[in-house]
Amino acid sequence: MKRLIALSRIALLLPLLALLVARAEAQAIPSLESIKSQEELDKAIASLDAALFDSYNRCDLEKFSSFFVDDVEFYHDQGGVTLGRDKLTDSVKKNICGKVTRELVPGTLQVHYMKGYGAVEMGVHRFHHPGHEDTEGVGEGRFIHLWQYKDGAWKITRVISYDHHAAEK
């Protein structure tokens, strides 16, 4: 009986623990208002980019989708327009998971402050096809992410992914 009570208490504490972990993660990235330098803004957006694409590469769709507003607009030069977080997440599930990984090309990240809104992030990324690179090769493209800081969270509202081509060897 004591063991059952102990397990019940643990089960009741798990949601609280999950909430605390989520808040700690959110607090790791400073608010827009607390960022005082370009260096701090660069670090914040680079951390968000790394977390976003870690979830993308691991196919953690719940985490991935949490980086976008409900009505995100995603513009892709090869795939067209995807409107909405659910459709974007579904597209990643169908076309990316287990097939493609992304890496940021070192030295290409640019971040610019957007007063009262957030930041615009630009850079170059490469896409790998694990286990199939001999037949599919490495792709490369440019991207623009518009990050908004609102209600205590950084979220992407617009994405433009363009200039996709085979990466130089």
Secondary structure, 3 states (H helix, E strand, C coil): CHHHHHHHHHHHHHHHHHHHHHHHHHHHCCCCCCCCCHHHHHHHHHHHHHHHHHHHHHCCHHHHHCCEEEEEEEEECCCEEEECHHHHHHHHHHHCCCCCEEEECCCCCEEEEECCCEEEEEEEEEEECCCCHHHHCCEEEEEEEEEEEECCEEEEEEEEEEEEEECCC
